[in-house]
Amino acid sequence: MKNTIKTRFGLFTMAFSLFLSTGCSDFLEESDPTNITAESYFKTAEHAETAIYSIYSSLRSVRGGSYGGSPWLMLEFATGLADSDLGQADNSNIIRNLTNTSDNGYGKAYWDSSYKGIANANLAIANIPEIAMDEAKKNRLMGEARFLRAYYYYNLVRIFGSVPLITDPIDLGSENLYASPETVENIYASIEEDLTLAEASGLPFNDTTGKVTLGAVKSLLSSVYLTMAGYPLQKGNEYYKKAADKAKEVIDSDEYSLFPSYADLHDPASNNIGENIFMVQYEAFVDPSDWQPLIIPYNMNISAYSAQTGAIYANQDFIKSYEVGDKRVEEKEFYYTTYTSKFDRNETVVLGGYFLYKHFDIVANLETASSDLNWDLIRYAEVLLIYAEAQNEISGPTIETEEALNKIRRRAELVEYSGLSKEQFREAVWKEKWHELSYENVTWFDMIRLRKALNVTTGNFEDFVGHKFAYGPTLTARELLFPIPTDELRNNENLVQNPGY
């Protein structure tokens, strides 16, 4: 089943993205009538499917990496909870040290890949309705396109704040080519509308192909509503209730469950099943995932990969913030501190840090140097914690919210919570999110919507502004957003740089 969407990504997205991209003026200005255009392309059901695959392809763009680092590291170093041995990765280092600038290539990668995905979604949404094809299938494809467009805008608005909101296809002659930023509230309204329409599009609740499902739509809606309840919109209880209700629909569906073992989280055999609600898709030797070299210690010779960069590992002070006895910090559960030498698998190498085992493809590192491990964008553990947090804000702790939280703690072999006050339960859920979803590009988004950060020394949460990282730098209001990329400001005079950059 895994080949269904993974292989088609490779076959279709390269050619299709060429004419969907708005950035190549030479190509767009060609007069050759054999060139593909939107008007000539969208004719058959197969064309509609190909268009949808092109939208998925942008999910991969921020996961790539090399000795220069990788864009996904941006959201981890901004938390103050990650360390690195990759000295030449300036984009990582200036974020980690809170000296980031608008020239950072990571931010540019998020901007470009998101708007490329949005452009492809806009073309699909505008043109697929005119294709003569099975209506139920058409509706499902439209649901996938709307979900993905919402996902890309959800990242953009949280990372950059007020950005252009483009929901129609554009070309070099479009009035909206140099769009002005839209208000954050209107961007969220568009996200909510897309997800609500996707929810009614007839998608299956769950499947193993890697495509968007109804479960993914409801899960993302629960996250969006939780964010809208907090900063910067502060819509409060109405949206906490919406978040709780959507998360509860996913829980009550019985379509998903926590894996019994943490090993399943990084086993390619578990891609798109169980706890994994929505993932970025990869296939070894065809289109492999490429973050393995980033999570391997620098030149310790433990892996079949030739590149071993030590680009990211857990801050030791963060590891100490876990409770005594937490299974997640036992060796080779979420983290690893030793591994065997690639020269002699009977020899143990001490690595000198807590590296990210939750993203570690064992077979790829031992043998093949090619990984088909997917990247989790939404997993069931997060949905349980969204429900627990949101419902607690409405009603205080209940039997159901305690059970949602305790499912996570039970797997970690920790004492279950009961009898906590609303305030105690709130921080218990936050802490569980920090520890359970660590290094999955979730924590920074939580810090921003809560305006809180975990003090890893005291174990308490404190205000975001003024929070001091364990290794020295102190957060200011500037770090509530990333800078608009320099190239975008030069290309579009209507854009406005975020404060402090």
GUKE-347161 format. One record per residue (C-alpha): chain; residue in one letter; x negated, y, z negated. Coordinates in Angstrom, 3 decimals. Each point is the difference from the previous one (the first is absolute). Example, Ala and Ser with C-alpha at 12.3 -4.5 7.8 and 13.67 -1.06 7.14 Angstrom:
NODE:ch:aa:xx:yy:zz
NODE:A:A:-12.300:-4.500:-7.800 $
NODE:A:S:-1.370:3.440:0.660 $
***
This chain:
NODE:ch:aa:xx:yy:zz
NODE:A:M:0.000:0.000:0.000 $
NODE:A:K:-2.862:2.390:-0.722 $
NODE:A:N:-0.854:0.236:3.704 $
NODE:A:T:3.407:1.443:0.860 $
NODE:A:I:-0.852:3.594:-0.797 $
NODE:A:K:-3.781:-0.143:-0.377 $
NODE:A:T:-0.735:-1.252:3.498 $
NODE:A:R:2.494:2.338:1.608 $
NODE:A:F:-1.681:2.959:-1.700 $
NODE:A:G:-3.196:-0.827:1.861 $
NODE:A:L:1.698:-0.631:3.339 $
NODE:A:F:2.261:3.039:0.123 $
NODE:A:T:-1.138:2.905:-2.107 $
NODE:A:M:-3.127:1.020:1.881 $
NODE:A:A:1.728:0.578:3.340 $
NODE:A:F:3.183:1.408:-1.483 $
NODE:A:S:-1.742:2.460:-2.274 $
NODE:A:L:-1.813:1.529:2.951 $
NODE:A:F:3.113:1.620:1.346 $
NODE:A:L:1.611:0.601:-3.383 $
NODE:A:S:-2.949:2.048:-1.266 $
NODE:A:T:0.422:3.757:0.378 $
NODE:A:G:-3.689:0.793:-0.400 $
NODE:A:C:-1.424:-0.917:3.426 $
NODE:A:S:0.879:2.847:2.343 $
NODE:A:D:-1.929:-1.384:2.994 $
NODE:A:F:2.054:-3.150:-0.043 $
NODE:A:L:3.296:1.826:-0.461 $
NODE:A:E:-0.731:2.357:2.884 $
NODE:A:E:-0.688:-2.770:2.519 $
NODE:A:S:2.443:0.073:2.916 $
NODE:A:D:-0.433:-3.619:1.109 $
NODE:A:P:3.582:-1.348:0.181 $
NODE:A:T:-1.149:-3.431:-1.149 $
NODE:A:N:-0.858:1.413:-3.443 $
NODE:A:I:2.203:-1.207:-2.828 $
NODE:A:T:2.340:2.599:-1.476 $
NODE:A:A:2.710:-0.252:-2.628 $
NODE:A:E:2.634:0.530:2.689 $
NODE:A:S:-1.329:-2.837:2.156 $
NODE:A:Y:-0.881:-2.348:-2.809 $
NODE:A:F:3.067:-0.485:-2.214 $
NODE:A:K:2.014:-2.345:2.223 $
NODE:A:T:0.179:-3.445:-1.619 $
NODE:A:A:0.242:-1.708:-3.374 $
NODE:A:E:-3.651:-1.006:0.340 $
NODE:A:H:-0.942:3.644:0.438 $
NODE:A:A:1.907:0.849:-3.171 $
NODE:A:E:-1.859:-2.679:-1.959 $
NODE:A:T:-3.358:1.170:1.306 $
NODE:A:A:0.816:3.543:-1.046 $
NODE:A:I:0.693:-1.174:-3.539 $
NODE:A:Y:-3.268:-1.940:-0.215 $
NODE:A:S:-1.885:3.180:0.875 $
NODE:A:I:1.457:1.715:-3.083 $
NODE:A:Y:-1.302:-2.737:-2.301 $
NODE:A:S:-3.520:0.350:1.375 $
NODE:A:S:-0.647:3.275:-1.859 $
NODE:A:L:0.318:-1.833:-3.320 $
NODE:A:R:-3.460:-1.433:0.652 $
NODE:A:S:-1.821:3.209:0.763 $
NODE:A:V:-0.873:1.029:-3.570 $
NODE:A:R:-1.155:-3.516:-1.014 $
NODE:A:G:-3.039:-0.143:2.256 $
NODE:A:G:-3.444:0.436:-1.443 $
NODE:A:S:-3.745:-0.016:0.443 $
NODE:A:Y:-3.135:1.241:-1.757 $
NODE:A:G:1.626:3.418:0.039 $
NODE:A:G:2.899:-1.181:-2.172 $
NODE:A:S:3.693:-0.216:0.909 $
NODE:A:P:3.011:2.345:-0.143 $
NODE:A:W:1.922:-2.135:-2.513 $
NODE:A:L:-2.751:0.678:-2.529 $
NODE:A:M:1.178:3.626:-0.077 $
NODE:A:L:2.982:-0.813:-2.201 $
NODE:A:E:-2.119:-2.079:-2.387 $
NODE:A:F:-2.891:2.381:-0.606 $
NODE:A:A:2.518:2.776:-0.639 $
NODE:A:T:1.188:-1.884:-3.111 $
NODE:A:G:-3.392:0.096:-1.734 $
NODE:A:L:0.253:-3.757:-0.570 $
NODE:A:A:-2.316:-1.219:2.769 $
NODE:A:D:-3.769:-0.173:0.366 $
NODE:A:S:-2.196:-0.516:3.056 $
NODE:A:D:-3.529:-1.026:0.926 $
NODE:A:L:0.343:1.418:3.506 $
NODE:A:G:-2.095:3.130:-0.284 $
NODE:A:Q:0.309:1.031:3.650 $
NODE:A:A:3.823:0.055:-0.096 $
NODE:A:D:0.385:3.771:-0.356 $
NODE:A:N:3.762:-0.132:0.565 $
NODE:A:S:0.348:-2.265:-3.037 $
NODE:A:N:-2.475:1.831:-2.184 $
NODE:A:I:1.494:3.477:0.359 $
NODE:A:I:3.422:-1.343:-0.951 $
NODE:A:R:-1.391:-1.939:-2.946 $
NODE:A:N:-1.813:3.129:-1.196 $
NODE:A:L:3.024:2.275:0.635 $
NODE:A:T:-1.896:2.068:2.553 $
NODE:A:N:2.128:-1.074:2.957 $
NODE:A:T:0.313:2.202:3.104 $
NODE:A:S:2.254:0.233:3.040 $
NODE:A:D:-2.780:-1.498:2.137 $
NODE:A:N:0.423:-3.388:-1.676 $
NODE:A:G:0.531:-2.670:2.642 $
NODE:A:Y:2.226:-2.048:-2.301 $
NODE:A:G:2.707:2.642:-0.096 $
NODE:A:K:-0.256:0.407:3.764 $
NODE:A:A:0.512:-3.751:0.440 $
NODE:A:Y:3.170:0.046:-2.125 $
NODE:A:W:1.324:3.017:1.900 $
NODE:A:D:-0.761:-1.370:3.471 $
NODE:A:S:1.199:-3.548:-0.575 $
NODE:A:S:3.211:1.135:-1.672 $
NODE:A:Y:0.917:2.427:2.773 $
NODE:A:K:-0.899:-2.562:2.660 $
NODE:A:G:2.382:-2.448:-1.663 $
NODE:A:I:2.633:2.723:-0.249 $
NODE:A:A:-0.408:0.919:3.691 $
NODE:A:N:0.475:-3.627:1.004 $
NODE:A:A:3.026:-0.290:-2.290 $
NODE:A:N:1.532:3.173:1.433 $
NODE:A:L:-0.279:-1.362:3.545 $
NODE:A:A:1.525:-3.321:-1.016 $
NODE:A:I:2.873:1.588:-1.909 $
NODE:A:A:0.767:2.376:2.890 $
NODE:A:N:-0.132:-2.593:2.780 $
NODE:A:I:1.000:-3.414:-1.309 $
NODE:A:P:3.708:0.934:-0.370 $
NODE:A:E:0.221:0.397:3.807 $
NODE:A:I:-1.310:-3.513:0.733 $
NODE:A:A:2.558:-2.637:1.007 $
NODE:A:M:-0.692:-2.824:-2.458 $
NODE:A:D:1.547:-1.941:-2.849 $
NODE:A:E:1.442:2.635:-2.344 $
NODE:A:A:-0.840:-1.836:-3.222 $
NODE:A:K:-3.620:-0.377:1.073 $
NODE:A:K:-0.082:3.638:1.092 $
NODE:A:N:1.256:1.106:-3.412 $
NODE:A:R:-2.652:-2.066:-1.777 $
NODE:A:L:-2.763:1.506:2.131 $
NODE:A:M:1.309:3.464:-0.765 $
NODE:A:G:-0.034:-0.905:-3.693 $
NODE:A:E:-3.657:-1.021:0.223 $
NODE:A:A:-0.884:3.250:1.779 $
NODE:A:R:1.808:2.142:-2.573 $
NODE:A:F:-1.607:-1.846:-2.925 $
NODE:A:L:-3.474:0.470:1.448 $
NODE:A:R:0.564:3.674:0.770 $
NODE:A:A:1.209:0.498:-3.569 $
NODE:A:Y:-3.044:-1.848:-1.345 $
NODE:A:Y:-2.434:2.212:1.930 $
NODE:A:Y:1.733:3.192:-1.126 $
NODE:A:Y:0.083:-1.290:-3.587 $
NODE:A:N:-3.781:-0.261:0.068 $
NODE:A:L:-0.460:3.370:1.690 $
NODE:A:V:2.236:1.972:-2.370 $
NODE:A:R:-1.581:-1.511:-3.102 $
NODE:A:I:-3.573:0.420:1.249 $
NODE:A:F:0.233:3.418:1.696 $
NODE:A:G:3.279:1.524:-1.218 $
NODE:A:S:1.736:2.281:2.501 $
NODE:A:V:-0.768:-1.327:3.499 $
NODE:A:P:1.711:0.234:3.408 $
NODE:A:L:3.175:-2.094:0.187 $
NODE:A:I:0.308:-1.290:3.565 $
NODE:A:T:2.856:-2.392:0.751 $
NODE:A:D:0.272:0.326:3.806 $
NODE:A:P:-2.493:-0.970:2.696 $
NODE:A:I:-2.353:2.806:0.994 $
NODE:A:D:-2.354:0.613:2.893 $
NODE:A:L:-2.321:2.803:1.014 $
NODE:A:G:2.946:2.157:1.022 $
NODE:A:S:2.051:-0.462:-3.163 $
NODE:A:E:0.946:3.020:-2.079 $
NODE:A:N:-0.819:-2.075:-3.065 $
NODE:A:L:-3.535:-0.863:1.141 $
NODE:A:Y:-1.455:2.374:-2.600 $
NODE:A:A:2.584:-0.536:-2.701 $
NODE:A:S:0.132:1.965:-3.234 $
NODE:A:P:-0.028:-1.848:-3.328 $
NODE:A:E:3.368:-1.130:-1.323 $
NODE:A:T:0.985:0.267:-3.639 $
NODE:A:V:-0.765:-3.005:-2.172 $
NODE:A:E:3.683:-0.334:-0.870 $
NODE:A:N:1.028:-0.170:3.661 $
NODE:A:I:-2.683:-2.595:0.736 $
NODE:A:Y:1.350:-2.179:-2.805 $
NODE:A:A:3.537:0.491:1.324 $
NODE:A:S:-1.165:-1.307:3.391 $
NODE:A:I:-1.726:-2.978:-1.642 $
NODE:A:E:3.147:-0.827:-1.945 $
NODE:A:E:2.154:0.271:3.137 $
NODE:A:D:-2.275:-2.314:2.003 $
NODE:A:L:-0.078:-2.614:-2.752 $
NODE:A:T:3.757:0.158:-0.537 $
NODE:A:L:0.571:-0.577:3.728 $
NODE:A:A:-2.566:-2.820:-0.007 $
NODE:A:E:1.826:-1.557:-2.935 $
NODE:A:A:3.163:-0.244:2.121 $
NODE:A:S:-1.720:-1.306:3.145 $
NODE:A:G:0.543:-3.724:-0.531 $
NODE:A:L:-3.545:-0.943:-0.987 $
NODE:A:P:-0.457:-3.366:-1.767 $
NODE:A:F:-0.631:0.332:-3.714 $
NODE:A:N:-3.217:-2.002:0.257 $
NODE:A:D:-2.056:-1.913:2.545 $
NODE:A:T:-3.569:-1.161:0.519 $
NODE:A:T:-0.858:1.741:3.279 $
NODE:A:G:-1.425:3.175:-1.501 $
NODE:A:K:2.715:2.205:1.469 $
NODE:A:V:2.023:2.543:-1.971 $
NODE:A:T:2.773:-1.615:-2.031 $
NODE:A:L:2.976:1.246:-1.972 $
NODE:A:G:-1.938:-0.850:-3.148 $
NODE:A:A:-2.834:2.270:1.137 $
NODE:A:V:2.444:2.810:0.791 $
NODE:A:K:1.685:-0.168:-3.411 $
NODE:A:S:-3.363:-0.278:-1.751 $
NODE:A:L:-1.379:3.059:1.768 $
NODE:A:L:3.208:1.902:-0.744 $
NODE:A:S:-0.410:-0.804:-3.690 $
NODE:A:S:-3.533:1.420:0.103 $
NODE:A:V:1.119:3.111:1.897 $
NODE:A:Y:2.826:0.641:-2.475 $
NODE:A:L:-2.350:-0.459:-2.954 $
NODE:A:T:-2.373:2.564:1.505 $
NODE:A:M:2.839:2.424:0.727 $
NODE:A:A:1.064:-0.279:-3.644 $
NODE:A:G:-3.456:1.184:-1.041 $
NODE:A:Y:-2.400:2.577:1.393 $
NODE:A:P:0.059:2.042:2.108 $
NODE:A:L:3.809:-0.028:0.508 $
NODE:A:Q:0.963:-0.925:-3.592 $
NODE:A:K:3.491:-1.183:0.916 $
NODE:A:G:0.235:-1.886:-3.256 $
NODE:A:N:2.619:-2.476:-1.159 $
NODE:A:E:2.060:-0.175:3.190 $
NODE:A:Y:-3.022:-1.279:1.865 $
NODE:A:Y:-1.254:-2.194:-2.829 $
NODE:A:K:3.357:-1.750:0.255 $
NODE:A:K:-0.319:-0.332:3.774 $
NODE:A:A:-3.480:-1.460:-0.437 $
NODE:A:A:1.180:-2.468:-2.635 $
NODE:A:D:3.009:-1.051:2.071 $
NODE:A:K:-2.050:-0.687:3.143 $
NODE:A:A:-2.678:-1.905:-1.899 $
NODE:A:K:2.726:-2.024:-1.731 $
NODE:A:E:1.487:-0.962:3.375 $
NODE:A:V:-3.372:-1.463:0.957 $
NODE:A:I:-0.320:-1.800:-3.337 $
NODE:A:D:3.563:-1.373:0.140 $
NODE:A:S:-0.498:-1.300:3.551 $
NODE:A:D:-2.246:-2.799:-1.349 $
NODE:A:E:-1.949:0.237:3.256 $
NODE:A:Y:-3.294:0.815:-1.712 $
NODE:A:S:-1.892:-1.228:-3.045 $
NODE:A:L:-3.349:0.519:-1.700 $
NODE:A:F:-2.695:-2.421:1.024 $
NODE:A:P:-0.835:-2.427:-2.808 $
NODE:A:S:-3.703:0.605:0.584 $
NODE:A:Y:-1.923:3.181:0.754 $
NODE:A:A:-1.936:-2.050:2.546 $
NODE:A:D:3.031:0.151:2.296 $
NODE:A:L:-0.422:3.762:0.301 $
NODE:A:H:-3.138:-0.451:2.076 $
NODE:A:D:0.771:-3.305:1.716 $
NODE:A:P:0.849:0.430:3.706 $
NODE:A:A:2.292:-3.029:-0.312 $
NODE:A:S:2.267:2.208:-2.132 $
NODE:A:N:0.287:2.822:2.525 $
NODE:A:N:3.587:1.271:0.382 $
NODE:A:I:1.522:-2.331:-2.592 $
NODE:A:G:0.814:-0.043:-3.709 $
NODE:A:E:-1.147:3.225:-1.606 $
NODE:A:N:-1.050:1.626:3.265 $
NODE:A:I:2.890:2.177:1.206 $
NODE:A:F:-1.746:2.020:2.721 $
NODE:A:M:-3.579:-0.312:1.207 $
NODE:A:V:-2.412:1.244:2.644 $
NODE:A:Q:-0.566:-2.952:2.328 $
NODE:A:Y:-3.343:-1.513:1.069 $
NODE:A:E:-1.260:-3.122:1.741 $
NODE:A:A:-3.485:-1.442:-0.326 $
NODE:A:F:-2.120:0.029:3.174 $
NODE:A:V:2.746:1.908:1.863 $
NODE:A:D:0.622:3.120:-2.058 $
NODE:A:P:-1.594:-0.707:-3.391 $
NODE:A:S:0.302:2.122:-3.091 $
NODE:A:D:-3.150:2.012:-0.566 $
NODE:A:W:-0.158:1.075:-3.624 $
NODE:A:Q:-1.890:-3.069:-1.269 $
NODE:A:P:-3.474:1.600:0.421 $
NODE:A:L:1.214:2.987:-2.060 $
NODE:A:I:0.807:-2.097:-3.081 $
NODE:A:I:-3.169:-2.089:0.110 $
NODE:A:P:-2.889:1.214:-2.212 $
NODE:A:Y:-2.738:1.840:1.816 $
NODE:A:N:-2.573:-2.393:1.483 $
NODE:A:M:0.409:-2.693:-2.666 $
NODE:A:N:0.125:-2.701:2.702 $
NODE:A:I:3.137:-1.774:-1.163 $
NODE:A:S:2.046:0.096:3.191 $
NODE:A:A:0.123:-1.347:3.544 $
NODE:A:Y:0.527:3.613:1.104 $
NODE:A:S:-3.195:1.705:1.127 $
NODE:A:A:1.288:3.348:-1.270 $
NODE:A:Q:0.279:0.138:-3.794 $
NODE:A:T:0.469:3.617:-0.998 $
NODE:A:G:1.168:0.256:-3.617 $
NODE:A:A:2.271:2.801:1.159 $
NODE:A:I:2.442:-0.375:-2.902 $
NODE:A:Y:0.273:-1.771:-3.317 $
NODE:A:A:1.845:0.563:-3.256 $
NODE:A:N:-1.194:2.556:-2.507 $
NODE:A:Q:-1.139:-1.915:-3.089 $
NODE:A:D:1.846:2.368:-2.323 $
NODE:A:F:3.224:-0.803:1.844 $
NODE:A:I:-0.633:-3.728:-0.475 $
NODE:A:K:-0.368:0.621:-3.738 $
NODE:A:S:3.436:1.654:-0.051 $
NODE:A:Y:1.698:-3.361:0.592 $
NODE:A:E:1.328:-1.730:-3.107 $
NODE:A:V:-2.110:-2.682:-1.645 $
NODE:A:G:0.979:-3.339:1.487 $
NODE:A:D:1.422:1.427:3.242 $
NODE:A:K:-0.405:-2.744:2.573 $
NODE:A:R:-0.423:2.545:2.786 $
NODE:A:V:-3.497:0.919:-1.198 $
NODE:A:E:-1.157:-3.568:-0.431 $
NODE:A:E:-2.680:-0.982:2.477 $
NODE:A:K:1.306:-0.415:3.566 $
NODE:A:E:3.560:1.027:-0.727 $
NODE:A:F:0.235:3.689:1.011 $
NODE:A:Y:-3.752:0.601:-0.199 $
NODE:A:Y:-3.256:-1.913:0.356 $
NODE:A:T:-3.409:0.617:-1.536 $
NODE:A:T:-1.851:-3.065:1.283 $
NODE:A:Y:-0.067:-2.022:3.199 $
NODE:A:T:-2.080:-2.644:1.663 $
NODE:A:S:-2.970:0.796:2.218 $
NODE:A:K:0.564:-0.460:3.722 $
NODE:A:F:-3.390:-1.704:0.099 $
NODE:A:D:0.909:-2.513:-2.703 $
NODE:A:R:3.621:-0.374:-1.092 $
NODE:A:N:-1.182:-1.687:-3.198 $
NODE:A:E:-1.777:3.198:-1.041 $
NODE:A:T:1.986:2.677:-1.860 $
NODE:A:V:-0.689:3.667:0.679 $
NODE:A:V:0.861:2.601:-2.650 $
NODE:A:L:1.446:2.972:1.873 $
NODE:A:G:-0.317:2.825:-2.509 $
NODE:A:G:3.581:1.234:0.287 $
NODE:A:Y:3.689:-0.890:0.183 $
NODE:A:F:0.728:-0.539:3.671 $
NODE:A:L:3.482:-0.393:1.483 $
NODE:A:Y:0.877:-3.675:0.124 $
NODE:A:K:3.672:0.723:0.635 $
NODE:A:H:-1.001:1.014:3.565 $
NODE:A:F:-2.621:-2.750:0.460 $
NODE:A:D:0.474:-2.567:2.792 $
NODE:A:I:-1.858:-3.048:-1.280 $
NODE:A:V:-0.238:-1.940:3.263 $
NODE:A:A:-1.119:3.048:1.972 $
NODE:A:N:-2.736:0.764:-2.518 $
NODE:A:L:-1.177:-3.575:-0.407 $
NODE:A:E:0.170:-1.115:3.617 $
NODE:A:T:1.521:1.957:2.863 $
NODE:A:A:-0.660:3.738:-0.487 $
NODE:A:S:3.405:0.572:1.614 $
NODE:A:S:3.075:0.588:-2.140 $
NODE:A:D:3.720:-0.222:0.646 $
NODE:A:L:0.894:1.175:-3.496 $
NODE:A:N:2.812:2.540:0.246 $
NODE:A:W:0.098:3.243:-2.001 $
NODE:A:D:2.933:0.411:-2.373 $
NODE:A:L:1.934:3.236:0.470 $
NODE:A:I:2.933:-1.072:-2.168 $
NODE:A:R:-0.014:-2.911:-2.403 $
NODE:A:Y:2.631:-1.263:-2.378 $
NODE:A:A:-1.948:0.894:-3.144 $
NODE:A:E:0.313:3.664:0.930 $
NODE:A:V:3.764:-0.313:0.518 $
NODE:A:L:0.397:-1.515:-3.480 $
NODE:A:L:-1.954:2.890:-1.516 $
NODE:A:I:1.934:2.611:1.991 $
NODE:A:Y:3.228:-1.471:-1.354 $
NODE:A:A:-1.315:-0.084:-3.574 $
NODE:A:E:-1.207:3.609:0.127 $
NODE:A:A:3.010:1.484:1.778 $
NODE:A:Q:2.673:-1.808:-2.012 $
NODE:A:N:-1.746:0.900:-3.247 $
NODE:A:E:0.325:3.686:0.919 $
NODE:A:I:3.779:-0.480:0.330 $
NODE:A:S:0.831:-2.318:-2.881 $
NODE:A:G:-3.107:-0.601:-2.044 $
NODE:A:P:-1.335:-3.554:-0.296 $
NODE:A:T:2.470:-2.800:0.718 $
NODE:A:I:-0.259:-3.767:0.104 $
NODE:A:E:-0.348:0.209:3.781 $
NODE:A:T:-2.697:2.683:-0.002 $
NODE:A:E:-1.935:-1.883:-2.662 $
NODE:A:E:0.201:-3.166:2.093 $
NODE:A:A:-1.216:1.811:3.125 $
NODE:A:L:-3.028:1.278:-1.917 $
NODE:A:N:-0.585:-3.238:-1.866 $
NODE:A:K:-0.114:-2.039:3.208 $
NODE:A:I:-3.172:1.895:0.821 $
NODE:A:R:-1.379:-0.396:-3.523 $
NODE:A:R:0.907:-3.676:-0.192 $
NODE:A:R:-2.109:-0.761:3.051 $
NODE:A:A:-2.841:1.977:-1.571 $
NODE:A:E:0.395:-2.157:-3.135 $
NODE:A:L:0.733:3.038:-2.166 $
NODE:A:V:2.431:0.403:-2.877 $
NODE:A:E:3.448:0.954:1.266 $
NODE:A:Y:1.503:3.359:-0.913 $
NODE:A:S:3.224:0.473:-1.953 $
NODE:A:G:1.458:2.694:-2.191 $
NODE:A:L:-1.938:2.893:1.531 $
NODE:A:S:1.431:3.523:0.023 $
NODE:A:K:0.747:1.673:3.314 $
NODE:A:E:-3.258:1.971:-0.213 $
NODE:A:Q:-2.065:-3.056:-0.958 $
NODE:A:F:1.544:-2.070:2.762 $
NODE:A:R:-0.651:2.735:2.566 $
NODE:A:E:-3.743:0.022:-0.700 $
NODE:A:A:-0.103:-3.792:-0.224 $
NODE:A:V:1.336:-0.192:3.555 $
NODE:A:W:-2.436:2.647:1.215 $
NODE:A:K:-2.919:-1.882:-1.498 $
NODE:A:E:1.205:-3.250:1.547 $
NODE:A:K:0.151:1.703:3.400 $
NODE:A:W:-3.576:1.279:-0.376 $
NODE:A:H:-1.252:-3.471:-0.936 $
NODE:A:E:2.129:-2.170:2.292 $
NODE:A:L:-0.180:2.113:3.175 $
NODE:A:S:-3.607:1.112:-0.397 $
NODE:A:Y:-1.927:0.733:3.219 $
NODE:A:E:3.070:-0.554:2.191 $
NODE:A:N:0.425:3.680:0.987 $
NODE:A:V:2.806:0.456:-2.532 $
NODE:A:T:-1.576:1.610:-3.079 $
NODE:A:W:-0.800:3.423:1.483 $
NODE:A:F:3.560:0.379:1.255 $
NODE:A:D:1.265:-0.770:-3.516 $
NODE:A:M:-2.378:2.560:-1.480 $
NODE:A:I:1.369:2.652:2.350 $
NODE:A:R:3.706:-0.683:-0.547 $
NODE:A:L:-0.460:-0.222:-3.786 $
NODE:A:R:-2.634:2.734:-0.298 $
NODE:A:K:-1.669:-2.427:-2.421 $
NODE:A:A:-3.259:-1.932:-0.175 $
NODE:A:L:-1.163:-2.881:-2.175 $
NODE:A:N:-2.720:0.825:-2.494 $
NODE:A:V:-1.911:-3.262:0.189 $
NODE:A:T:-1.720:0.633:-3.323 $
NODE:A:T:3.080:0.670:-2.144 $
NODE:A:G:2.476:-2.007:2.077 $
NODE:A:N:2.380:2.963:-0.022 $
NODE:A:F:1.451:2.001:2.857 $
NODE:A:E:-0.879:3.676:0.260 $
NODE:A:D:0.784:2.865:2.363 $
NODE:A:F:-1.427:-0.329:3.498 $
NODE:A:V:-1.415:3.528:0.013 $
NODE:A:G:-2.850:-0.021:-2.490 $
NODE:A:H:-0.458:-3.778:0.008 $
NODE:A:K:-3.689:-0.869:-0.114 $
NODE:A:F:-1.271:-3.031:1.889 $
NODE:A:A:-2.054:-2.446:-2.064 $
NODE:A:Y:-3.106:0.992:1.990 $
NODE:A:G:0.446:3.774:-0.352 $
NODE:A:P:2.057:1.992:2.567 $
NODE:A:T:3.274:1.631:-1.116 $
NODE:A:L:3.198:0.154:2.062 $
NODE:A:T:1.494:3.366:0.921 $
NODE:A:A:3.233:0.963:1.752 $
NODE:A:R:-1.916:-0.117:3.279 $
NODE:A:E:-0.162:-3.792:-0.161 $
NODE:A:L:3.792:-0.350:0.055 $
NODE:A:L:-0.321:-0.011:3.798 $
NODE:A:F:-2.672:-0.846:2.532 $
NODE:A:P:-1.143:2.701:2.437 $
NODE:A:I:1.521:0.371:3.466 $
NODE:A:P:-2.765:-1.181:2.378 $
NODE:A:T:-2.119:2.772:1.489 $
NODE:A:D:0.632:-1.143:3.580 $
NODE:A:E:3.748:0.268:-0.492 $
NODE:A:L:-0.273:3.542:-1.338 $
NODE:A:R:-2.084:0.991:3.010 $
NODE:A:N:2.402:-1.623:2.446 $
NODE:A:N:3.208:1.307:-1.573 $
NODE:A:E:-0.026:3.532:-1.379 $
NODE:A:N:3.414:-0.587:-1.588 $
NODE:A:L:-1.464:-2.363:-2.591 $
NODE:A:V:-0.894:1.325:-3.450 $
NODE:A:Q:-2.833:-1.441:-2.078 $
NODE:A:N:0.857:-1.388:-3.420 $
NODE:A:P:-1.009:2.092:-3.034 $
NODE:A:G:-3.612:-0.187:-1.111 $
NODE:A:Y:-1.512:-1.318:3.256 $
***
